Amino acid sequence: MTDTLNEQQRHYNMSCIRSKDTKPEEIVRKYLFSKGMRFRKNDRRYPGHPDVVLPKYKTVVFVNGCFWHRHEGCKYASTPATNRKFWNHKFERNVERDAREQKKLREMGWKVIVVWECELKKAAREETLERLYNEITNGKEE
């Protein structure tokens, strides 16, 4: 597929992509809050600045975009056709950084949960959020 945007337009579009307070993050946070869970968001004290930190459960949640964090086997984890060397290097660094930071968190005694953007699409959202809640609480109701 040919890119329909010129270089300046593409640069502008990519610069508008937010790194925090994204729609998928908001979906997860609103759900957890509705279940009575209290948390910190994007806490810079922890490696990787997790999207949701639940101190009561010693759990952190990362809400990852499939494109940027390379969700394996996902149709949304495509690689742009132009400048492939740049993109492959960038994606490789992202995946390595994610693994390194999650390892550090686990070594600190935290449970790490990753929710993928595609799992929050309407078709799978409710099941994903229920699974997340059960994984945080270990199936126990508060």
OpenMM code with the backbone's topology and positions (N, CA, C; nanometers):
from openmm import Vec3, app, unit

residues = "MET THR ASP THR LEU ASN GLU GLN GLN ARG HIS TYR ASN MET SER CYS ILE ARG SER LYS ASP THR LYS PRO GLU GLU ILE VAL ARG LYS TYR LEU PHE SER LYS GLY MET ARG PHE ARG LYS ASN ASP ARG ARG TYR PRO GLY HIS PRO ASP VAL VAL LEU PRO LYS TYR LYS THR VAL VAL PHE VAL ASN GLY CYS PHE TRP HIS ARG HIS GLU GLY CYS LYS TYR ALA SER THR PRO ALA THR ASN ARG LYS PHE TRP ASN HIS LYS PHE GLU ARG ASN VAL GLU ARG ASP ALA ARG GLU GLN LYS LYS LEU ARG GLU MET GLY TRP LYS VAL ILE VAL VAL TRP GLU CYS GLU LEU LYS LYS ALA ALA ARG GLU GLU THR LEU GLU ARG LEU TYR ASN GLU ILE THR ASN GLY LYS GLU GLU".split()
positions = [
    Vec3(0.0842, -0.1179, 0.0000),
    Vec3(0.0000, 0.0000, 0.0000),
    Vec3(0.0884, 0.1239, 0.0000),
    Vec3(0.0587, 0.2165, -0.0847),
    Vec3(0.1371, 0.3380, -0.0987),
    Vec3(0.0943, 0.4402, 0.0057),
    Vec3(0.1917, 0.5073, 0.0617),
    Vec3(0.1636, 0.6112, 0.1601),
    Vec3(0.1030, 0.7317, 0.0889),
    Vec3(-0.0101, 0.7793, 0.1376),
    Vec3(-0.0781, 0.8923, 0.0742),
    Vec3(-0.0374, 1.0258, 0.1336),
    Vec3(0.0473, 1.0231, 0.2353),
    Vec3(0.0908, 1.1467, 0.3001),
    Vec3(0.2340, 1.1794, 0.2623),
    Vec3(0.2650, 1.3089, 0.2589),
    Vec3(0.4045, 1.3464, 0.2351),
    Vec3(0.4798, 1.3411, 0.3681),
    Vec3(0.6082, 1.3671, 0.3639),
    Vec3(0.6926, 1.3519, 0.4822),
    Vec3(0.6496, 1.4434, 0.5979),
    Vec3(0.6152, 1.5687, 0.5684),
    Vec3(0.5735, 1.6624, 0.6733),
    Vec3(0.4410, 1.6196, 0.7364),
    Vec3(0.3473, 1.5742, 0.6541),
    Vec3(0.2186, 1.5286, 0.7068),
    Vec3(0.2363, 1.4054, 0.7952),
    Vec3(0.3188, 1.3119, 0.7504),
    Vec3(0.3445, 1.1907, 0.8287),
    Vec3(0.4105, 1.2272, 0.9609),
    Vec3(0.5083, 1.3176, 0.9571),
    Vec3(0.5764, 1.3615, 1.0792),
    Vec3(0.4768, 1.4235, 1.1762),
    Vec3(0.3888, 1.5076, 1.1258),
    Vec3(0.2885, 1.5707, 1.2118),
    Vec3(0.1968, 1.4655, 1.2740),
    Vec3(0.1489, 1.3718, 1.1945),
    Vec3(0.0612, 1.2664, 1.2461),
    Vec3(0.1291, 1.1859, 1.3562),
    Vec3(0.2538, 1.1478, 1.3332),
    Vec3(0.3260, 1.0674, 1.4317),
    Vec3(0.3539, 1.1479, 1.5588),
    Vec3(0.3752, 1.2782, 1.5463),
    Vec3(0.4038, 1.3610, 1.6639),
    Vec3(0.2801, 1.3803, 1.7515),
    Vec3(0.1626, 1.3570, 1.6947),
    Vec3(0.0376, 1.3736, 1.7706),
    Vec3(0.0020, 1.2509, 1.8546),
    Vec3(0.0745, 1.1420, 1.8381),
    Vec3(0.0448, 1.0208, 1.9128),
    Vec3(0.0916, 1.0399, 2.0560),
    Vec3(-0.0005, 1.0225, 2.1498),
    Vec3(0.0297, 1.0456, 2.2906),
    Vec3(0.0961, 0.9230, 2.3528),
    Vec3(0.1740, 0.9471, 2.4565),
    Vec3(0.2396, 0.8360, 2.5246),
    Vec3(0.1702, 0.8001, 2.6555),
    Vec3(0.0842, 0.8872, 2.7041),
    Vec3(0.0076, 0.8541, 2.8244),
    Vec3(-0.1319, 0.9138, 2.8130),
    Vec3(-0.2216, 0.8626, 2.8980),
    Vec3(-0.3625, 0.9019, 2.8952),
    Vec3(-0.4270, 0.8723, 2.7606),
    Vec3(-0.3924, 0.7584, 2.7041),
    Vec3(-0.4514, 0.7165, 2.5782),
    Vec3(-0.5902, 0.6573, 2.6038),
    Vec3(-0.6681, 0.6408, 2.5001),
    Vec3(-0.8033, 0.5857, 2.5130),
    Vec3(-0.8013, 0.4455, 2.5762),
    Vec3(-0.7137, 0.3541, 2.5318),
    Vec3(-0.7093, 0.2227, 2.5966),
    Vec3(-0.6758, 0.2314, 2.7456),
    Vec3(-0.5849, 0.3207, 2.7839),
    Vec3(-0.5525, 0.3388, 2.9256),
    Vec3(-0.6744, 0.3881, 3.0028),
    Vec3(-0.7462, 0.4829, 2.9451),
    Vec3(-0.8656, 0.5361, 3.0107),
    Vec3(-0.9705, 0.4276, 3.0312),
    Vec3(-0.9867, 0.3404, 2.9337),
    Vec3(-1.0830, 0.2304, 2.9458),
    Vec3(-1.0472, 0.1423, 3.0650),
    Vec3(-0.9201, 0.1049, 3.0757),
    Vec3(-0.8744, 0.0200, 3.1857),
    Vec3(-0.8921, 0.0912, 3.3195),
    Vec3(-0.8489, 0.2162, 3.3273),
    Vec3(-0.8574, 0.2895, 3.4546),
    Vec3(-1.0017, 0.3091, 3.4991),
    Vec3(-1.0904, 0.3449, 3.4072),
    Vec3(-1.2315, 0.3640, 3.4439),
    Vec3(-1.2923, 0.2336, 3.4946),
    Vec3(-1.2583, 0.1232, 3.4311),
    Vec3(-1.3112, -0.0057, 3.4742),
    Vec3(-1.2615, -0.0395, 3.6147),
    Vec3(-1.1305, -0.0273, 3.6362),
    Vec3(-1.0751, -0.0607, 3.7678),
    Vec3(-1.1328, 0.0305, 3.8761),
    Vec3(-1.1484, 0.1577, 3.8453),
    Vec3(-1.2044, 0.2525, 3.9419),
    Vec3(-1.3492, 0.2148, 3.9737),
    Vec3(-1.4250, 0.1736, 3.8723),
    Vec3(-1.5647, 0.1349, 3.8939),
    Vec3(-1.5758, 0.0110, 3.9818),
    Vec3(-1.4705, -0.0692, 3.9848),
    Vec3(-1.4670, -0.1881, 4.0701),
    Vec3(-1.4153, -0.1554, 4.2103),
    Vec3(-1.3949, -0.0274, 4.2383),
    Vec3(-1.3516, 0.0146, 4.3715),
    Vec3(-1.2012, 0.0122, 4.3925),
    Vec3(-1.1260, -0.0092, 4.2879),
    Vec3(-0.9803, -0.0138, 4.3009),
    Vec3(-0.9238, 0.1274, 4.2933),
    Vec3(-0.8271, 0.1535, 4.3763),
    Vec3(-0.7599, 0.2825, 4.3762),
    Vec3(-0.6156, 0.2592, 4.3351),
    Vec3(-0.5623, 0.3516, 4.2583),
    Vec3(-0.4325, 0.3296, 4.1959),
    Vec3(-0.3643, 0.4623, 4.1691),
    Vec3(-0.2377, 0.4522, 4.1330),
    Vec3(-0.1629, 0.5665, 4.0824),
    Vec3(-0.1432, 0.5438, 3.9340),
    Vec3(-0.1319, 0.6531, 3.8591),
    Vec3(-0.1101, 0.6360, 3.7157),
    Vec3(0.0237, 0.6963, 3.6742),
    Vec3(0.0892, 0.6287, 3.5812),
    Vec3(0.2172, 0.6727, 3.5249),
    Vec3(0.3167, 0.7144, 3.6332),
    Vec3(0.3308, 0.6308, 3.7342),
    Vec3(0.4171, 0.6620, 3.8484),
    Vec3(0.5641, 0.6510, 3.8082),
    Vec3(0.6330, 0.7636, 3.8113),
    Vec3(0.7714, 0.7702, 3.7648),
    Vec3(0.8708, 0.7068, 3.8617),
    Vec3(0.8252, 0.6654, 3.9787),
    Vec3(0.9155, 0.6010, 4.0746),
    Vec3(0.9501, 0.4582, 4.0356),
    Vec3(0.8771, 0.4029, 3.9410),
    Vec3(0.8955, 0.2633, 3.9037),
    Vec3(0.9490, 0.2521, 3.7621),
    Vec3(1.0294, 0.1485, 3.7365),
    Vec3(1.0825, 0.1292, 3.6017),
    Vec3(0.9696, 0.1204, 3.4992),
    Vec3(0.9831, 0.1911, 3.3901),
    Vec3(0.8848, 0.1870, 3.2836),
    Vec3(0.7642, 0.2758, 3.3039),
    Vec3(0.7561, 0.3427, 3.4177),
    Vec3(0.6427, 0.4306, 3.4496),
    Vec3(0.5103, 0.3621, 3.4166),
    Vec3(0.4746, 0.2574, 3.4914),
    Vec3(0.3541, 0.1801, 3.4595),
    Vec3(0.2302, 0.2683, 3.4462),
    Vec3(0.1404, 0.2272, 3.3575),
    Vec3(0.0177, 0.3033, 3.3340),
    Vec3(-0.0726, 0.3014, 3.4568),
    Vec3(-0.0751, 0.1890, 3.5275),
    Vec3(-0.1556, 0.1755, 3.6494),
    Vec3(-0.0706, 0.1059, 3.7547),
    Vec3(-0.0618, 0.1645, 3.8742),
    Vec3(0.0105, 0.1037, 3.9863),
    Vec3(-0.0903, 0.0817, 4.0984),
    Vec3(-0.1046, -0.0443, 4.1394),
    Vec3(-0.1979, -0.0814, 4.2459),
    Vec3(-0.1176, -0.1294, 4.3663),
    Vec3(-0.0782, -0.0379, 4.4556),
    Vec3(0.0073, -0.0753, 4.5685),
    Vec3(-0.0554, -0.1814, 4.6594),
    Vec3(-0.1862, -0.1745, 4.6797),
    Vec3(-0.2551, -0.2702, 4.7669),
    Vec3(-0.2333, -0.4136, 4.7198),
    Vec3(-0.2260, -0.4333, 4.5886),
    Vec3(-0.2093, -0.5664, 4.5309),
    Vec3(-0.0670, -0.5925, 4.4837),
    Vec3(0.0208, -0.4933, 4.5044),
    Vec3(0.1604, -0.5024, 4.4583),
    Vec3(0.1627, -0.5436, 4.3109),
    Vec3(0.0785, -0.4744, 4.2330),
    Vec3(0.0616, -0.5057, 4.0911),
    Vec3(0.0741, -0.3802, 4.0070),
    Vec3(0.1366, -0.3935, 3.8907),
    Vec3(0.1416, -0.2844, 3.7940),
    Vec3(0.0802, -0.3343, 3.6635),
    Vec3(0.0168, -0.2419, 3.5911),
    Vec3(-0.0453, -0.2757, 3.4635),
    Vec3(0.0109, -0.1834, 3.3561),
    Vec3(0.0553, -0.2445, 3.2483),
    Vec3(0.0971, -0.1694, 3.1301),
    Vec3(-0.0106, -0.1898, 3.0239),
    Vec3(-0.0601, -0.0810, 2.9675),
    Vec3(-0.1543, -0.0891, 2.8557),
    Vec3(-0.0736, -0.0547, 2.7320),
    Vec3(-0.0380, -0.1571, 2.6560),
    Vec3(0.0533, -0.1397, 2.5438),
    Vec3(-0.0199, -0.1304, 2.4107),
    Vec3(0.0266, -0.0390, 2.3279),
    Vec3(-0.0211, -0.0310, 2.1903),
    Vec3(0.0438, -0.1413, 2.1094),
    Vec3(-0.0350, -0.2116, 2.0314),
    Vec3(0.0163, -0.3255, 1.9531),
    Vec3(0.1238, -0.2821, 1.8536),
    Vec3(0.1066, -0.1654, 1.7928),
    Vec3(0.2018, -0.1163, 1.6936),
    Vec3(0.3373, -0.0853, 1.7573),
    Vec3(0.3387, -0.0053, 1.8622),
    Vec3(0.4640, 0.0422, 1.9217),
    Vec3(0.5369, -0.0640, 2.0019),
    Vec3(0.4634, -0.1557, 2.0638),
    Vec3(0.5245, -0.2549, 2.1519),
    Vec3(0.5288, -0.3934, 2.0889),
    Vec3(0.4903, -0.4037, 1.9599),
    Vec3(0.5054, -0.5241, 1.8779),
    Vec3(0.4323, -0.6450, 1.9358),
    Vec3(0.3030, -0.6348, 1.9495),
    Vec3(0.2220, -0.7480, 1.9946),
    Vec3(0.2345, -0.8601, 1.8924),
    Vec3(0.2987, -0.9670, 1.9349),
    Vec3(0.3302, -1.0764, 1.8444),
    Vec3(0.2038, -1.1416, 1.7886),
    Vec3(0.2002, -1.1567, 1.6569),
    Vec3(0.0877, -1.2208, 1.5913),
    Vec3(-0.0344, -1.1322, 1.5732),
    Vec3(-0.0239, -1.0067, 1.6079),
    Vec3(-0.1371, -0.9141, 1.5998),
    Vec3(-0.1365, -0.8397, 1.4663),
    Vec3(-0.2537, -0.8239, 1.4074),
    Vec3(-0.2609, -0.7544, 1.2784),
    Vec3(-0.2290, -0.6055, 1.2912),
    Vec3(-0.2358, -0.5508, 1.4120),
    Vec3(-0.2067, -0.4093, 1.4326),
    Vec3(-0.0572, -0.3820, 1.4514),
    Vec3(0.0229, -0.4875, 1.4574),
    Vec3(0.1672, -0.4720, 1.4765),
    Vec3(0.2397, -0.4730, 1.3426),
    Vec3(0.1871, -0.3994, 1.2476),
    Vec3(0.2482, -0.3941, 1.1149),
    Vec3(0.3719, -0.3046, 1.1167),
    Vec3(0.4559, -0.3241, 1.0178),
    Vec3(0.5755, -0.2414, 1.0036),
    Vec3(0.5582, -0.1524, 0.8807),
    Vec3(0.5815, -0.0225, 0.8956),
    Vec3(0.5692, 0.0671, 0.7796),
    Vec3(0.6602, 0.0216, 0.6655),
    Vec3(0.6124, 0.0393, 0.5441),
    Vec3(0.6865, -0.0073, 0.4261),
    Vec3(0.8097, 0.0769, 0.3968),
    Vec3(0.8058, 0.2051, 0.4315),
    Vec3(0.9201, 0.2911, 0.4047),
    Vec3(1.0095, 0.2989, 0.5278),
    Vec3(1.1383, 0.3127, 0.5041),
    Vec3(1.2369, 0.3289, 0.6108),
    Vec3(1.2337, 0.2120, 0.7095),
    Vec3(1.2241, 0.0916, 0.6575),
    Vec3(1.2110, -0.0291, 0.7408),
    Vec3(1.3258, -0.0456, 0.8406),
    Vec3(1.4465, -0.0107, 0.8002),
    Vec3(1.5614, -0.0271, 0.8903),
    Vec3(1.5413, 0.0568, 1.0167),
    Vec3(1.4995, 0.1810, 1.0010),
    Vec3(1.4732, 0.2685, 1.1142),
    Vec3(1.3657, 0.2087, 1.2040),
    Vec3(1.2526, 0.1682, 1.1434),
    Vec3(1.1404, 0.1173, 1.2222),
    Vec3(1.1752, -0.0123, 1.2945),
    Vec3(1.2441, -0.1025, 1.2263),
    Vec3(1.2808, -0.2287, 1.2908),
    Vec3(1.3722, -0.2044, 1.4103),
    Vec3(1.4663, -0.1118, 1.3954),
    Vec3(1.5561, -0.0785, 1.5060),
    Vec3(1.4773, -0.0171, 1.6220),
    Vec3(1.3861, 0.0740, 1.5904),
    Vec3(1.3049, 0.1391, 1.6930),
    Vec3(1.2193, 0.0367, 1.7681),
    Vec3(1.1523, -0.0497, 1.6941),
    Vec3(1.0662, -0.1505, 1.7567),
    Vec3(1.1477, -0.2472, 1.8416),
    Vec3(1.2641, -0.2849, 1.7915),
    Vec3(1.3515, -0.3756, 1.8659),
    Vec3(1.3906, -0.3144, 2.0004),
    Vec3(1.4280, -0.1856, 1.9987),
    Vec3(1.4636, -0.1164, 2.1236),
    Vec3(1.3446, -0.1102, 2.2188),
    Vec3(1.2245, -0.0845, 2.1660),
    Vec3(1.1048, -0.0788, 2.2505),
    Vec3(1.0802, -0.2120, 2.3208),
    Vec3(1.0888, -0.3204, 2.2455),
    Vec3(1.0635, -0.4540, 2.3017),
    Vec3(1.1692, -0.4882, 2.4069),
    Vec3(1.2956, -0.4580, 2.3778),
    Vec3(1.4034, -0.4848, 2.4742),
    Vec3(1.3841, -0.4026, 2.6009),
    Vec3(1.3481, -0.2754, 2.5868),
    Vec3(1.3256, -0.1886, 2.7026),
    Vec3(1.2087, -0.2404, 2.7869),
    Vec3(1.1009, -0.2796, 2.7214),
    Vec3(0.9851, -0.3340, 2.7931),
    Vec3(1.0253, -0.4557, 2.8764),
    Vec3(1.0976, -0.5481, 2.8154),
    Vec3(1.1393, -0.6704, 2.8844),
    Vec3(1.2298, -0.6369, 3.0042),
    Vec3(1.3221, -0.5451, 2.9835),
    Vec3(1.4160, -0.5055, 3.0887),
    Vec3(1.3420, -0.4427, 3.2074),
    Vec3(1.2488, -0.3534, 3.1787),
    Vec3(1.1762, -0.2846, 3.2855),
    Vec3(1.0818, -0.3786, 3.3593),
    Vec3(1.0185, -0.4686, 3.2861),
    Vec3(0.9295, -0.5649, 3.3518),
    Vec3(1.0089, -0.6599, 3.4410),
    Vec3(1.1273, -0.6969, 3.3960),
    Vec3(1.2134, -0.7834, 3.4778),
    Vec3(1.2509, -0.7130, 3.6082),
    Vec3(1.2873, -0.5840, 3.5987),
    Vec3(1.3223, -0.5070, 3.7180),
    Vec3(1.2051, -0.5022, 3.8160),
    Vec3(1.0862, -0.4784, 3.7630),
    Vec3(0.9670, -0.4724, 3.8492),
    Vec3(0.9424, -0.6061, 3.9187),
    Vec3(0.9562, -0.7149, 3.8458),
    Vec3(0.9368, -0.8475, 3.9057),
    Vec3(1.0412, -0.8729, 4.0138),
    Vec3(1.1647, -0.8303, 3.9892),
    Vec3(1.2708, -0.8463, 4.0897),
    Vec3(1.2411, -0.7639, 4.2142),
    Vec3(1.1664, -0.6544, 4.1983),
    Vec3(1.1269, -0.5707, 4.3114),
    Vec3(1.0044, -0.6285, 4.3837),
    Vec3(0.9518, -0.7398, 4.3329),
    Vec3(0.8392, -0.8055, 4.3975),
    Vec3(0.7022, -0.7670, 4.3444),
    Vec3(0.6964, -0.6993, 4.2310),
    Vec3(0.5698, -0.6571, 4.1736),
    Vec3(0.5188, -0.7607, 4.0739),
    Vec3(0.3864, -0.7766, 4.0698),
    Vec3(0.3228, -0.8566, 3.9652),
    Vec3(0.3037, -0.7632, 3.8465),
    Vec3(0.3434, -0.8075, 3.7282),
    Vec3(0.3341, -0.7254, 3.6075),
    Vec3(0.2294, -0.7850, 3.5143),
    Vec3(0.1333, -0.7022, 3.4750),
    Vec3(0.0300, -0.7447, 3.3818),
    Vec3(0.0349, -0.6522, 3.2602),
    Vec3(0.0311, -0.7119, 3.1416),
    Vec3(0.0296, -0.6338, 3.0180),
    Vec3(-0.1058, -0.6548, 2.9503),
    Vec3(-0.1726, -0.5439, 2.9207),
    Vec3(-0.2974, -0.5477, 2.8452),
    Vec3(-0.2680, -0.4854, 2.7093),
    Vec3(-0.3039, -0.5570, 2.6033),
    Vec3(-0.2778, -0.5085, 2.4680),
    Vec3(-0.3961, -0.4299, 2.4159),
    Vec3(-0.3656, -0.3291, 2.3371),
    Vec3(-0.4666, -0.2410, 2.2787),
    Vec3(-0.5757, -0.3199, 2.2049),
    Vec3(-0.5372, -0.4231, 2.1295),
    Vec3(-0.6356, -0.5005, 2.0527),
    Vec3(-0.7303, -0.5780, 2.1429),
    Vec3(-0.6878, -0.6083, 2.2644),
    Vec3(-0.7740, -0.6787, 2.3590),
    Vec3(-0.8828, -0.5878, 2.4153),
    Vec3(-0.8708, -0.4575, 2.3893),
    Vec3(-0.9692, -0.3621, 2.4398),
    Vec3(-1.0641, -0.3138, 2.3305),
    Vec3(-1.0571, -0.3772, 2.2128),
    Vec3(-1.1547, -0.3476, 2.1090),
    Vec3(-1.2900, -0.3980, 2.1582),
    Vec3(-1.3978, -0.3399, 2.1103),
    Vec3(-1.5315, -0.3696, 2.1613),
    Vec3(-1.5632, -0.5186, 2.1735),
    Vec3(-1.5242, -0.5973, 2.0761),
    Vec3(-1.5593, -0.7393, 2.0751),
    Vec3(-1.5034, -0.8157, 2.1957),
    Vec3(-1.3840, -0.7796, 2.2407),
    Vec3(-1.3177, -0.8551, 2.3476),
    Vec3(-1.3041, -0.7763, 2.4776),
    Vec3(-1.3500, -0.6535, 2.4800),
    Vec3(-1.3235, -0.5630, 2.5924),
    Vec3(-1.3708, -0.6174, 2.7277),
    Vec3(-1.4979, -0.6560, 2.7365),
    Vec3(-1.5540, -0.6977, 2.8660),
    Vec3(-1.4808, -0.8187, 2.9220),
    Vec3(-1.4540, -0.9155, 2.8355),
    Vec3(-1.3823, -1.0355, 2.8788),
    Vec3(-1.2413, -1.0006, 2.9262),
    Vec3(-1.1738, -0.9135, 2.8532),
    Vec3(-1.0378, -0.8720, 2.8893),
    Vec3(-1.0365, -0.8015, 3.0242),
    Vec3(-1.1304, -0.7094, 3.0448),
    Vec3(-1.1335, -0.6331, 3.1701),
    Vec3(-1.1669, -0.7224, 3.2893),
    Vec3(-1.2575, -0.8167, 3.2707),
    Vec3(-1.2894, -0.9109, 3.3793),
    Vec3(-1.1688, -0.9974, 3.4124),
    Vec3(-1.1001, -1.0445, 3.3086),
    Vec3(-0.9796, -1.1252, 3.3289),
    Vec3(-0.8727, -1.0448, 3.4036),
    Vec3(-0.8576, -0.9178, 3.3649),
    Vec3(-0.7618, -0.8300, 3.4312),
    Vec3(-0.7951, -0.8160, 3.5791),
    Vec3(-0.9209, -0.7879, 3.6090),
    Vec3(-0.9640, -0.7715, 3.7480),
    Vec3(-0.9358, -0.8991, 3.8283),
    Vec3(-0.9699, -1.0145, 3.7696),
    Vec3(-0.9457, -1.1427, 3.8389),
    Vec3(-0.7978, -1.1693, 3.8586),
    Vec3(-0.7175, -1.1313, 3.7607),
    Vec3(-0.5726, -1.1516, 3.7730),
    Vec3(-0.5146, -1.0617, 3.8820),
    Vec3(-0.5662, -0.9414, 3.8943),
    Vec3(-0.5185, -0.8498, 3.9986),
    Vec3(-0.5573, -0.9013, 4.1366),
    Vec3(-0.6837, -0.9420, 4.1500),
    Vec3(-0.7357, -0.9834, 4.2813),
    Vec3(-0.7173, -1.1319, 4.3075),
    Vec3(-0.6583, -1.2037, 4.2156),
    Vec3(-0.6437, -1.3493, 4.2253),
    Vec3(-0.7775, -1.4186, 4.2397),
    Vec3(-0.8820, -1.3631, 4.1757),
    Vec3(-1.0138, -1.4244, 4.1774),
    Vec3(-1.0947, -1.3973, 4.3027),
    Vec3(-1.0382, -1.3240, 4.3973),
    Vec3(-1.1101, -1.2935, 4.5222),
    Vec3(-1.1837, -1.1623, 4.5095),
    Vec3(-1.3060, -1.1589, 4.5557),
    Vec3(-1.3812, -1.0329, 4.5586),
    Vec3(-1.3310, -0.9499, 4.6759),
    Vec3(-1.3357, -0.8203, 4.6607),
    Vec3(-1.2895, -0.7314, 4.7685),
    Vec3(-1.3873, -0.7293, 4.8825),
] * unit.nanometer
topology = app.Topology()
chain = topology.addChain("A")
for resn in residues:
    res = topology.addResidue(resn, chain)
    for name in ("N", "CA", "C"):
        topology.addAtom(name, app.Element.getBySymbol(name[0]), res)
